[in-house]
């Protein structure tokens, strides 16, 4: 059974047992940079019961090279085009 959805501004999360997804939706005219990934990691540190964390980003304008270099397999990025496929 999933625990209730938790939301802070444009960040949401869904958690089950020791694994969870944290998501962020950015509808901006600039690319997502590493600072947003760092912020998501900081938020997730407050949820110490979650051992396996997946970060999902829904973006209008893609992401910067610095974001791409720091991303891991647990991060997923979705564009507007992806949502309508």
PDB file of N, CA, C and O in Angstrom:
ATOM      1  N   UNK A   1       0.839  -1.184   0.000  1.00  0.00           N
ATOM      2  CA  UNK A   1       0.000   0.000   0.000  1.00  0.00           C
ATOM      3  C   UNK A   1       0.879   1.241   0.000  1.00  0.00           C
ATOM      4  O   UNK A   1       1.833   1.327   0.773  1.00  0.00           O
ATOM      5  N   UNK A   2       0.569   2.190  -0.850  1.00  0.00           N
ATOM      6  CA  UNK A   2       1.328   3.433  -0.917  1.00  0.00           C
ATOM      7  C   UNK A   2       0.932   4.367   0.209  1.00  0.00           C
ATOM      8  O   UNK A   2      -0.233   4.446   0.600  1.00  0.00           O
ATOM      9  N   UNK A   3       1.916   5.061   0.713  1.00  0.00           N
ATOM     10  CA  UNK A   3       1.617   6.119   1.672  1.00  0.00           C
ATOM     11  C   UNK A   3       1.054   7.306   0.902  1.00  0.00           C
ATOM     12  O   UNK A   3       1.192   7.358  -0.320  1.00  0.00           O
ATOM     13  N   UNK A   4       0.431   8.251   1.576  1.00  0.00           N
ATOM     14  CA  UNK A   4      -0.158   9.394   0.873  1.00  0.00           C
ATOM     15  C   UNK A   4       0.891  10.170   0.078  1.00  0.00           C
ATOM     16  O   UNK A   4       2.065  10.218   0.445  1.00  0.00           O
ATOM     17  N   UNK A   5       0.445  10.765  -0.998  1.00  0.00           N
ATOM     18  CA  UNK A   5       1.311  11.603  -1.814  1.00  0.00           C
ATOM     19  C   UNK A   5       1.727  12.815  -1.013  1.00  0.00           C
ATOM     20  O   UNK A   5       0.902  13.468  -0.373  1.00  0.00           O
ATOM     21  N   UNK A   6       3.005  13.108  -1.054  1.00  0.00           N
ATOM     22  CA  UNK A   6       3.525  14.273  -0.341  1.00  0.00           C
ATOM     23  C   UNK A   6       3.935  15.309  -1.371  1.00  0.00           C
ATOM     24  O   UNK A   6       4.511  14.967  -2.404  1.00  0.00           O
ATOM     25  N   UNK A   7       3.640  16.582  -1.094  1.00  0.00           N
ATOM     26  CA  UNK A   7       3.883  17.621  -2.083  1.00  0.00           C
ATOM     27  C   UNK A   7       4.467  18.859  -1.426  1.00  0.00           C
ATOM     28  O   UNK A   7       4.020  19.272  -0.356  1.00  0.00           O
ATOM     29  N   UNK A   8       5.465  19.449  -2.069  1.00  0.00           N
ATOM     30  CA  UNK A   8       6.024  20.727  -1.663  1.00  0.00           C
ATOM     31  C   UNK A   8       6.188  21.569  -2.915  1.00  0.00           C
ATOM     32  O   UNK A   8       7.054  21.283  -3.742  1.00  0.00           O
ATOM     33  N   UNK A   9       5.380  22.591  -3.066  1.00  0.00           N
ATOM     34  CA  UNK A   9       5.386  23.446  -4.255  1.00  0.00           C
ATOM     35  C   UNK A   9       5.275  22.578  -5.497  1.00  0.00           C
ATOM     36  O   UNK A   9       4.250  21.928  -5.702  1.00  0.00           O
ATOM     37  N   UNK A  10       6.315  22.555  -6.335  1.00  0.00           N
ATOM     38  CA  UNK A  10       6.247  21.787  -7.576  1.00  0.00           C
ATOM     39  C   UNK A  10       6.975  20.451  -7.477  1.00  0.00           C
ATOM     40  O   UNK A  10       7.295  19.843  -8.499  1.00  0.00           O
ATOM     41  N   UNK A  11       7.236  19.996  -6.270  1.00  0.00           N
ATOM     42  CA  UNK A  11       7.904  18.714  -6.073  1.00  0.00           C
ATOM     43  C   UNK A  11       6.936  17.746  -5.408  1.00  0.00           C
ATOM     44  O   UNK A  11       6.255  18.098  -4.444  1.00  0.00           O
ATOM     45  N   UNK A  12       6.882  16.543  -5.921  1.00  0.00           N
ATOM     46  CA  UNK A  12       5.993  15.541  -5.358  1.00  0.00           C
ATOM     47  C   UNK A  12       6.765  14.255  -5.146  1.00  0.00           C
ATOM     48  O   UNK A  12       7.828  14.038  -5.726  1.00  0.00           O
ATOM     49  N   UNK A  13       6.200  13.411  -4.299  1.00  0.00           N
ATOM     50  CA  UNK A  13       6.832  12.123  -4.075  1.00  0.00           C
ATOM     51  C   UNK A  13       5.819  11.051  -3.760  1.00  0.00           C
ATOM     52  O   UNK A  13       4.757  11.321  -3.200  1.00  0.00           O
ATOM     53  N   UNK A  14       6.157   9.838  -4.125  1.00  0.00           N
ATOM     54  CA  UNK A  14       5.337   8.681  -3.823  1.00  0.00           C
ATOM     55  C   UNK A  14       6.287   7.610  -3.294  1.00  0.00           C
ATOM     56  O   UNK A  14       7.292   7.291  -3.930  1.00  0.00           O
ATOM     57  N   UNK A  15       5.963   7.063  -2.136  1.00  0.00           N
ATOM     58  CA  UNK A  15       6.895   6.171  -1.462  1.00  0.00           C
ATOM     59  C   UNK A  15       6.218   4.879  -1.043  1.00  0.00           C
ATOM     60  O   UNK A  15       5.054   4.872  -0.640  1.00  0.00           O
ATOM     61  N   UNK A  16       6.962   3.789  -1.143  1.00  0.00           N
ATOM     62  CA  UNK A  16       6.484   2.501  -0.669  1.00  0.00           C
ATOM     63  C   UNK A  16       7.661   1.776  -0.027  1.00  0.00           C
ATOM     64  O   UNK A  16       8.698   1.564  -0.656  1.00  0.00           O
ATOM     65  N   UNK A  17       7.484   1.407   1.221  1.00  0.00           N
ATOM     66  CA  UNK A  17       8.536   0.738   1.988  1.00  0.00           C
ATOM     67  C   UNK A  17       9.789   1.598   1.991  1.00  0.00           C
ATOM     68  O   UNK A  17       9.746   2.734   2.463  1.00  0.00           O
ATOM     69  N   UNK A  18      10.901   1.092   1.479  1.00  0.00           N
ATOM     70  CA  UNK A  18      12.166   1.829   1.518  1.00  0.00           C
ATOM     71  C   UNK A  18      12.557   2.396   0.158  1.00  0.00           C
ATOM     72  O   UNK A  18      13.721   2.737  -0.053  1.00  0.00           O
ATOM     73  N   UNK A  19      11.606   2.503  -0.765  1.00  0.00           N
ATOM     74  CA  UNK A  19      11.897   2.997  -2.107  1.00  0.00           C
ATOM     75  C   UNK A  19      10.893   4.077  -2.472  1.00  0.00           C
ATOM     76  O   UNK A  19       9.718   3.986  -2.117  1.00  0.00           O
ATOM     77  N   UNK A  20      11.360   5.109  -3.187  1.00  0.00           N
ATOM     78  CA  UNK A  20      10.446   6.188  -3.527  1.00  0.00           C
ATOM     79  C   UNK A  20      10.860   6.969  -4.759  1.00  0.00           C
ATOM     80  O   UNK A  20      12.019   6.962  -5.173  1.00  0.00           O
ATOM     81  N   UNK A  21       9.865   7.650  -5.335  1.00  0.00           N
ATOM     82  CA  UNK A  21      10.073   8.535  -6.476  1.00  0.00           C
ATOM     83  C   UNK A  21       9.820   9.957  -6.013  1.00  0.00           C
ATOM     84  O   UNK A  21       8.787  10.247  -5.409  1.00  0.00           O
ATOM     85  N   UNK A  22      10.756  10.835  -6.294  1.00  0.00           N
ATOM     86  CA  UNK A  22      10.564  12.264  -6.064  1.00  0.00           C
ATOM     87  C   UNK A  22      10.552  12.922  -7.435  1.00  0.00           C
ATOM     88  O   UNK A  22      11.439  12.675  -8.253  1.00  0.00           O
ATOM     89  N   UNK A  23       9.551  13.758  -7.689  1.00  0.00           N
ATOM     90  CA  UNK A  23       9.398  14.353  -9.015  1.00  0.00           C
ATOM     91  C   UNK A  23       9.344  15.867  -8.935  1.00  0.00           C
ATOM     92  O   UNK A  23       8.888  16.444  -7.948  1.00  0.00           O
ATOM     93  N   UNK A  24       9.819  16.490  -9.995  1.00  0.00           N
ATOM     94  CA  UNK A  24       9.815  17.941 -10.094  1.00  0.00           C
ATOM     95  C   UNK A  24       9.369  18.331 -11.500  1.00  0.00           C
ATOM     96  O   UNK A  24       9.837  17.768 -12.489  1.00  0.00           O
ATOM     97  N   UNK A  25       8.464  19.296 -11.575  1.00  0.00           N
ATOM     98  CA  UNK A  25       7.947  19.770 -12.854  1.00  0.00           C
ATOM     99  C   UNK A  25       8.439  21.196 -13.082  1.00  0.00           C
ATOM    100  O   UNK A  25       8.175  22.087 -12.274  1.00  0.00           O
ATOM    101  N   UNK A  26       9.153  21.407 -14.180  1.00  0.00           N
ATOM    102  CA  UNK A  26       9.725  22.720 -14.494  1.00  0.00           C
ATOM    103  C   UNK A  26       9.257  23.169 -15.871  1.00  0.00           C
ATOM    104  O   UNK A  26       9.682  22.621 -16.888  1.00  0.00           O
ATOM    105  N   UNK A  27       8.386  24.164 -15.899  1.00  0.00           N
ATOM    106  CA  UNK A  27       7.914  24.736 -17.155  1.00  0.00           C
ATOM    107  C   UNK A  27       8.548  26.115 -17.297  1.00  0.00           C
ATOM    108  O   UNK A  27       7.928  27.137 -17.005  1.00  0.00           O
ATOM    109  N   UNK A  28       9.789  26.117 -17.748  1.00  0.00           N
ATOM    110  CA  UNK A  28      10.587  27.346 -17.839  1.00  0.00           C
ATOM    111  C   UNK A  28      11.231  27.455 -19.211  1.00  0.00           C
ATOM    112  O   UNK A  28      11.317  26.478 -19.955  1.00  0.00           O
ATOM    113  N   UNK A  29      11.679  28.650 -19.527  1.00  0.00           N
ATOM    114  CA  UNK A  29      12.397  28.878 -20.778  1.00  0.00           C
ATOM    115  C   UNK A  29      13.899  28.844 -20.549  1.00  0.00           C
ATOM    116  O   UNK A  29      14.636  29.640 -21.131  1.00  0.00           O
ATOM    117  N   UNK A  30      14.349  27.943 -19.718  1.00  0.00           N
ATOM    118  CA  UNK A  30      15.784  27.727 -19.515  1.00  0.00           C
ATOM    119  C   UNK A  30      16.000  26.261 -19.162  1.00  0.00           C
ATOM    120  O   UNK A  30      15.104  25.580 -18.663  1.00  0.00           O
ATOM    121  N   UNK A  31      17.172  25.815 -19.428  1.00  0.00           N
ATOM    122  CA  UNK A  31      17.486  24.404 -19.195  1.00  0.00           C
ATOM    123  C   UNK A  31      17.695  24.121 -17.710  1.00  0.00           C
ATOM    124  O   UNK A  31      18.171  24.970 -16.957  1.00  0.00           O
ATOM    125  N   UNK A  32      17.332  22.922 -17.316  1.00  0.00           N
ATOM    126  CA  UNK A  32      17.524  22.479 -15.939  1.00  0.00           C
ATOM    127  C   UNK A  32      19.012  22.293 -15.681  1.00  0.00           C
ATOM    128  O   UNK A  32      19.711  21.680 -16.488  1.00  0.00           O
ATOM    129  N   UNK A  33      19.501  22.819 -14.558  1.00  0.00           N
ATOM    130  CA  UNK A  33      20.921  22.656 -14.256  1.00  0.00           C
ATOM    131  C   UNK A  33      21.114  21.807 -13.003  1.00  0.00           C
ATOM    132  O   UNK A  33      20.152  21.353 -12.383  1.00  0.00           O
ATOM    133  N   UNK A  34      22.354  21.611 -12.654  1.00  0.00           N
ATOM    134  CA  UNK A  34      22.726  20.721 -11.554  1.00  0.00           C
ATOM    135  C   UNK A  34      22.147  21.177 -10.219  1.00  0.00           C
ATOM    136  O   UNK A  34      21.946  20.351  -9.328  1.00  0.00           O
ATOM    137  N   UNK A  35      21.877  22.461 -10.061  1.00  0.00           N
ATOM    138  CA  UNK A  35      21.357  22.952  -8.781  1.00  0.00           C
ATOM    139  C   UNK A  35      20.008  22.315  -8.434  1.00  0.00           C
ATOM    140  O   UNK A  35      19.719  22.086  -7.260  1.00  0.00           O
ATOM    141  N   UNK A  36      19.188  22.030  -9.438  1.00  0.00           N
ATOM    142  CA  UNK A  36      17.893  21.395  -9.169  1.00  0.00           C
ATOM    143  C   UNK A  36      18.078  19.954  -8.703  1.00  0.00           C
ATOM    144  O   UNK A  36      17.357  19.500  -7.814  1.00  0.00           O
ATOM    145  N   UNK A  37      19.013  19.240  -9.275  1.00  0.00           N
ATOM    146  CA  UNK A  37      19.301  17.876  -8.822  1.00  0.00           C
ATOM    147  C   UNK A  37      19.839  17.902  -7.394  1.00  0.00           C
ATOM    148  O   UNK A  37      19.463  17.070  -6.569  1.00  0.00           O
ATOM    149  N   UNK A  38      20.712  18.852  -7.108  1.00  0.00           N
ATOM    150  CA  UNK A  38      21.233  19.000  -5.746  1.00  0.00           C
ATOM    151  C   UNK A  38      20.113  19.297  -4.757  1.00  0.00           C
ATOM    152  O   UNK A  38      20.107  18.766  -3.647  1.00  0.00           O
ATOM    153  N   UNK A  39      19.165  20.145  -5.154  1.00  0.00           N
ATOM    154  CA  UNK A  39      18.034  20.481  -4.289  1.00  0.00           C
ATOM    155  C   UNK A  39      17.158  19.256  -4.035  1.00  0.00           C
ATOM    156  O   UNK A  39      16.704  19.044  -2.910  1.00  0.00           O
ATOM    157  N   UNK A  40      16.920  18.455  -5.059  1.00  0.00           N
ATOM    158  CA  UNK A  40      16.129  17.234  -4.884  1.00  0.00           C
ATOM    159  C   UNK A  40      16.845  16.264  -3.947  1.00  0.00           C
ATOM    160  O   UNK A  40      16.205  15.618  -3.117  1.00  0.00           O
ATOM    161  N   UNK A  41      18.136  16.162  -4.072  1.00  0.00           N
ATOM    162  CA  UNK A  41      18.900  15.291  -3.160  1.00  0.00           C
ATOM    163  C   UNK A  41      18.798  15.795  -1.726  1.00  0.00           C
ATOM    164  O   UNK A  41      18.663  15.005  -0.792  1.00  0.00           O
ATOM    165  N   UNK A  42      18.864  17.110  -1.558  1.00  0.00           N
ATOM    166  CA  UNK A  42      18.740  17.699  -0.221  1.00  0.00           C
ATOM    167  C   UNK A  42      17.365  17.408   0.381  1.00  0.00           C
ATOM    168  O   UNK A  42      17.268  17.030   1.549  1.00  0.00           O
ATOM    169  N   UNK A  43      16.303  17.583  -0.408  1.00  0.00           N
ATOM    170  CA  UNK A  43      14.955  17.265   0.075  1.00  0.00           C
ATOM    171  C   UNK A  43      14.844  15.791   0.455  1.00  0.00           C
ATOM    172  O   UNK A  43      14.241  15.451   1.472  1.00  0.00           O
ATOM    173  N   UNK A  44      15.423  14.927  -0.359  1.00  0.00           N
ATOM    174  CA  UNK A  44      15.297  13.495  -0.089  1.00  0.00           C
ATOM    175  C   UNK A  44      16.069  13.079   1.154  1.00  0.00           C
ATOM    176  O   UNK A  44      15.715  12.089   1.795  1.00  0.00           O
ATOM    177  N   UNK A  45      17.114  13.812   1.504  1.00  0.00           N
ATOM    178  CA  UNK A  45      17.862  13.501   2.725  1.00  0.00           C
ATOM    179  C   UNK A  45      16.998  13.648   3.970  1.00  0.00           C
ATOM    180  O   UNK A  45      17.244  12.990   4.980  1.00  0.00           O
ATOM    181  N   UNK A  46      15.993  14.504   3.901  1.00  0.00           N
ATOM    182  CA  UNK A  46      15.082  14.688   5.034  1.00  0.00           C
ATOM    183  C   UNK A  46      14.178  13.472   5.226  1.00  0.00           C
ATOM    184  O   UNK A  46      13.568  13.311   6.283  1.00  0.00           O
ATOM    185  N   UNK A  47      14.091  12.628   4.216  1.00  0.00           N
ATOM    186  CA  UNK A  47      13.255  11.426   4.272  1.00  0.00           C
ATOM    187  C   UNK A  47      14.161  10.218   4.427  1.00  0.00           C
ATOM    188  O   UNK A  47      14.266   9.391   3.521  1.00  0.00           O
ATOM    189  N   UNK A  48      14.805  10.120   5.556  1.00  0.00           N
ATOM    190  CA  UNK A  48      15.841   9.106   5.744  1.00  0.00           C
ATOM    191  C   UNK A  48      15.321   7.674   5.742  1.00  0.00           C
ATOM    192  O   UNK A  48      16.123   6.743   5.673  1.00  0.00           O
ATOM    193  N   UNK A  49      14.009   7.463   5.815  1.00  0.00           N
ATOM    194  CA  UNK A  49      13.482   6.104   5.763  1.00  0.00           C
ATOM    195  C   UNK A  49      13.531   5.544   4.343  1.00  0.00           C
ATOM    196  O   UNK A  49      13.396   4.336   4.149  1.00  0.00           O
ATOM    197  N   UNK A  50      13.723   6.412   3.351  1.00  0.00           N
ATOM    198  CA  UNK A  50      13.775   5.977   1.958  1.00  0.00           C
ATOM    199  C   UNK A  50      15.229   5.702   1.587  1.00  0.00           C
ATOM    200  O   UNK A  50      16.057   6.612   1.542  1.00  0.00           O
ATOM    201  N   UNK A  51      15.516   4.450   1.325  1.00  0.00           N
ATOM    202  CA  UNK A  51      16.889   4.051   1.018  1.00  0.00           C
ATOM    203  C   UNK A  51      17.194   4.150  -0.476  1.00  0.00           C
ATOM    204  O   UNK A  51      18.286   4.568  -0.863  1.00  0.00           O
ATOM    205  N   UNK A  52      16.233   3.766  -1.314  1.00  0.00           N
ATOM    206  CA  UNK A  52      16.405   3.789  -2.774  1.00  0.00           C
ATOM    207  C   UNK A  52      15.556   4.930  -3.324  1.00  0.00           C
ATOM    208  O   UNK A  52      14.328   4.888  -3.251  1.00  0.00           O
ATOM    209  N   UNK A  53      16.215   5.950  -3.874  1.00  0.00           N
ATOM    210  CA  UNK A  53      15.524   7.161  -4.331  1.00  0.00           C
ATOM    211  C   UNK A  53      15.650   7.317  -5.843  1.00  0.00           C
ATOM    212  O   UNK A  53      16.735   7.186  -6.411  1.00  0.00           O
ATOM    213  N   UNK A  54      14.533   7.595  -6.471  1.00  0.00           N
ATOM    214  CA  UNK A  54      14.489   7.848  -7.910  1.00  0.00           C
ATOM    215  C   UNK A  54      14.036   9.293  -8.093  1.00  0.00           C
ATOM    216  O   UNK A  54      13.048   9.712  -7.491  1.00  0.00           O
ATOM    217  N   UNK A  55      14.742  10.048  -8.909  1.00  0.00           N
ATOM    218  CA  UNK A  55      14.385  11.435  -9.186  1.00  0.00           C
ATOM    219  C   UNK A  55      13.867  11.533 -10.614  1.00  0.00           C
ATOM    220  O   UNK A  55      14.547  11.145 -11.564  1.00  0.00           O
ATOM    221  N   UNK A  56      12.662  12.052 -10.750  1.00  0.00           N
ATOM    222  CA  UNK A  56      12.061  12.247 -12.063  1.00  0.00           C
ATOM    223  C   UNK A  56      11.861  13.733 -12.278  1.00  0.00           C
ATOM    224  O   UNK A  56      11.437  14.447 -11.368  1.00  0.00           O
ATOM    225  N   UNK A  57      12.164  14.205 -13.485  1.00  0.00           N
ATOM    226  CA  UNK A  57      12.014  15.610 -13.836  1.00  0.00           C
ATOM    227  C   UNK A  57      11.160  15.724 -15.096  1.00  0.00           C
ATOM    228  O   UNK A  57      11.421  15.056 -16.096  1.00  0.00           O
ATOM    229  N   UNK A  58      10.149  16.568 -15.036  1.00  0.00           N
ATOM    230  CA  UNK A  58       9.284  16.863 -16.172  1.00  0.00           C
ATOM    231  C   UNK A  58       9.635  18.280 -16.616  1.00  0.00           C
ATOM    232  O   UNK A  58       9.438  19.238 -15.869  1.00  0.00           O
ATOM    233  N   UNK A  59      10.163  18.408 -17.852  1.00  0.00           N
ATOM    234  CA  UNK A  59      10.765  19.664 -18.277  1.00  0.00           C
ATOM    235  C   UNK A  59      10.186  20.184 -19.582  1.00  0.00           C
ATOM    236  O   UNK A  59       9.796  19.418 -20.462  1.00  0.00           O
ATOM    237  N   UNK A  60      10.141  21.489 -19.681  1.00  0.00           N
ATOM    238  CA  UNK A  60       9.759  22.135 -20.932  1.00  0.00           C
ATOM    239  C   UNK A  60      10.962  22.265 -21.855  1.00  0.00           C
ATOM    240  O   UNK A  60      10.849  22.040 -23.061  1.00  0.00           O
ATOM    241  N   UNK A  61      12.113  22.626 -21.297  1.00  0.00           N
ATOM    242  CA  UNK A  61      13.225  23.050 -22.140  1.00  0.00           C
ATOM    243  C   UNK A  61      14.497  22.215 -21.998  1.00  0.00           C
ATOM    244  O   UNK A  61      15.575  22.710 -22.330  1.00  0.00           O
ATOM    245  N   UNK A  62      14.423  20.999 -21.531  1.00  0.00           N
ATOM    246  CA  UNK A  62      15.597  20.146 -21.470  1.00  0.00           C
ATOM    247  C   UNK A  62      16.515  20.437 -20.297  1.00  0.00           C
ATOM    248  O   UNK A  62      16.115  21.083 -19.328  1.00  0.00           O
ATOM    249  N   UNK A  63      17.752  19.954 -20.390  1.00  0.00           N
ATOM    250  CA  UNK A  63      18.675  20.078 -19.266  1.00  0.00           C
ATOM    251  C   UNK A  63      20.068  20.445 -19.754  1.00  0.00           C
ATOM    252  O   UNK A  63      20.409  20.247 -20.920  1.00  0.00           O
ATOM    253  N   UNK A  64      20.862  20.982 -18.844  1.00  0.00           N
ATOM    254  CA  UNK A  64      22.213  21.451 -19.154  1.00  0.00           C
ATOM    255  C   UNK A  64      23.204  20.288 -19.156  1.00  0.00           C
ATOM    256  O   UNK A  64      22.909  19.218 -18.623  1.00  0.00           O
ATOM    257  N   UNK A  65      24.378  20.494 -19.755  1.00  0.00           N
ATOM    258  CA  UNK A  65      25.422  19.457 -19.714  1.00  0.00           C
ATOM    259  C   UNK A  65      25.845  19.101 -18.284  1.00  0.00           C
ATOM    260  O   UNK A  65      26.162  17.945 -18.004  1.00  0.00           O
ATOM    261  N   UNK A  66      25.850  20.085 -17.380  1.00  0.00           N
ATOM    262  CA  UNK A  66      26.242  19.785 -15.990  1.00  0.00           C
ATOM    263  C   UNK A  66      25.238  18.846 -15.331  1.00  0.00           C
ATOM    264  O   UNK A  66      25.619  17.987 -14.536  1.00  0.00           O
ATOM    265  N   UNK A  67      23.967  19.005 -15.655  1.00  0.00           N
ATOM    266  CA  UNK A  67      22.944  18.100 -15.122  1.00  0.00           C
ATOM    267  C   UNK A  67      23.163  16.699 -15.677  1.00  0.00           C
ATOM    268  O   UNK A  67      23.140  15.719 -14.932  1.00  0.00           O
ATOM    269  N   UNK A  68      23.371  16.606 -16.956  1.00  0.00           N
ATOM    270  CA  UNK A  68      23.567  15.312 -17.607  1.00  0.00           C
ATOM    271  C   UNK A  68      24.772  14.569 -17.036  1.00  0.00           C
ATOM    272  O   UNK A  68      24.723  13.354 -16.844  1.00  0.00           O
ATOM    273  N   UNK A  69      25.846  15.297 -16.766  1.00  0.00           N
ATOM    274  CA  UNK A  69      27.066  14.678 -16.242  1.00  0.00           C
ATOM    275  C   UNK A  69      26.877  14.129 -14.831  1.00  0.00           C
ATOM    276  O   UNK A  69      27.554  13.176 -14.446  1.00  0.00           O
ATOM    277  N   UNK A  70      25.971  14.712 -14.060  1.00  0.00           N
ATOM    278  CA  UNK A  70      25.761  14.292 -12.671  1.00  0.00           C
ATOM    279  C   UNK A  70      24.590  13.334 -12.500  1.00  0.00           C
ATOM    280  O   UNK A  70      24.382  12.800 -11.411  1.00  0.00           O
ATOM    281  N   UNK A  71      23.841  13.117 -13.541  1.00  0.00           N
ATOM    282  CA  UNK A  71      22.667  12.254 -13.448  1.00  0.00           C
ATOM    283  C   UNK A  71      23.090  10.787 -13.343  1.00  0.00           C
ATOM    284  O   UNK A  71      24.170  10.399 -13.790  1.00  0.00           O
ATOM    285  N   UNK A  72      22.215   9.990 -12.745  1.00  0.00           N
ATOM    286  CA  UNK A  72      22.472   8.556 -12.626  1.00  0.00           C
ATOM    287  C   UNK A  72      21.322   7.786 -13.255  1.00  0.00           C
ATOM    288  O   UNK A  72      20.380   8.381 -13.778  1.00  0.00           O
ATOM    289  N   UNK A  73      21.400   6.477 -13.204  1.00  0.00           N
ATOM    290  CA  UNK A  73      20.333   5.645 -13.757  1.00  0.00           C
ATOM    291  C   UNK A  73      19.023   5.808 -12.995  1.00  0.00           C
ATOM    292  O   UNK A  73      17.961   5.465 -13.514  1.00  0.00           O
ATOM    293  N   UNK A  74      19.084   6.322 -11.781  1.00  0.00           N
ATOM    294  CA  UNK A  74      17.872   6.513 -10.983  1.00  0.00           C
ATOM    295  C   UNK A  74      17.161   7.818 -11.312  1.00  0.00           C
ATOM    296  O   UNK A  74      16.114   8.112 -10.736  1.00  0.00           O
ATOM    297  N   UNK A  75      17.717   8.604 -12.232  1.00  0.00           N
ATOM    298  CA  UNK A  75      17.098   9.857 -12.648  1.00  0.00           C
ATOM    299  C   UNK A  75      16.447   9.666 -14.006  1.00  0.00           C
ATOM    300  O   UNK A  75      17.024   9.049 -14.902  1.00  0.00           O
ATOM    301  N   UNK A  76      15.254  10.193 -14.151  1.00  0.00           N
ATOM    302  CA  UNK A  76      14.571  10.155 -15.440  1.00  0.00           C
ATOM    303  C   UNK A  76      14.154  11.572 -15.783  1.00  0.00           C
ATOM    304  O   UNK A  76      13.725  12.336 -14.918  1.00  0.00           O
ATOM    305  N   UNK A  77      14.287  11.912 -17.062  1.00  0.00           N
ATOM    306  CA  UNK A  77      13.898  13.230 -17.544  1.00  0.00           C
ATOM    307  C   UNK A  77      12.854  13.038 -18.630  1.00  0.00           C
ATOM    308  O   UNK A  77      13.056  12.268 -19.569  1.00  0.00           O
ATOM    309  N   UNK A  78      11.735  13.745 -18.497  1.00  0.00           N
ATOM    310  CA  UNK A  78      10.643  13.670 -19.455  1.00  0.00           C
ATOM    311  C   UNK A  78      10.417  15.055 -20.048  1.00  0.00           C
ATOM    312  O   UNK A  78      10.317  16.039 -19.315  1.00  0.00           O
ATOM    313  N   UNK A  79      10.338  15.133 -21.367  1.00  0.00           N
ATOM    314  CA  UNK A  79      10.043  16.391 -22.042  1.00  0.00           C
ATOM    315  C   UNK A  79       8.543  16.453 -22.331  1.00  0.00           C
ATOM    316  O   UNK A  79       7.818  15.480 -22.121  1.00  0.00           O
ATOM    317  N   UNK A  80       8.092  17.605 -22.813  1.00  0.00           N
ATOM    318  CA  UNK A  80       6.692  17.718 -23.221  1.00  0.00           C
ATOM    319  C   UNK A  80       6.379  16.712 -24.321  1.00  0.00           C
ATOM    320  O   UNK A  80       5.310  16.101 -24.322  1.00  0.00           O
ATOM    321  N   UNK A  81       7.306  16.539 -25.252  1.00  0.00           N
ATOM    322  CA  UNK A  81       7.108  15.569 -26.333  1.00  0.00           C
ATOM    323  C   UNK A  81       6.926  14.160 -25.789  1.00  0.00           C
ATOM    324  O   UNK A  81       6.083  13.411 -26.283  1.00  0.00           O
ATOM    325  N   UNK A  82       7.699  13.794 -24.784  1.00  0.00           N
ATOM    326  CA  UNK A  82       7.589  12.460 -24.181  1.00  0.00           C
ATOM    327  C   UNK A  82       6.196  12.212 -23.620  1.00  0.00           C
ATOM    328  O   UNK A  82       5.682  11.096 -23.692  1.00  0.00           O
ATOM    329  N   UNK A  83       5.592  13.243 -23.065  1.00  0.00           N
ATOM    330  CA  UNK A  83       4.281  13.088 -22.438  1.00  0.00           C
ATOM    331  C   UNK A  83       3.168  12.854 -23.446  1.00  0.00           C
ATOM    332  O   UNK A  83       2.113  12.329 -23.092  1.00  0.00           O
ATOM    333  N   UNK A  84       3.392  13.239 -24.699  1.00  0.00           N
ATOM    334  CA  UNK A  84       2.359  13.104 -25.723  1.00  0.00           C
ATOM    335  C   UNK A  84       2.647  11.992 -26.717  1.00  0.00           C
ATOM    336  O   UNK A  84       1.984  11.909 -27.751  1.00  0.00           O
ATOM    337  N   UNK A  85       3.613  11.144 -26.431  1.00  0.00           N
ATOM    338  CA  UNK A  85       3.925  10.009 -27.323  1.00  0.00           C
ATOM    339  C   UNK A  85       2.965   8.883 -27.080  1.00  0.00           C
ATOM    340  O   UNK A  85       3.059   7.841 -27.729  1.00  0.00           O
TER     341      UNK A  85
END
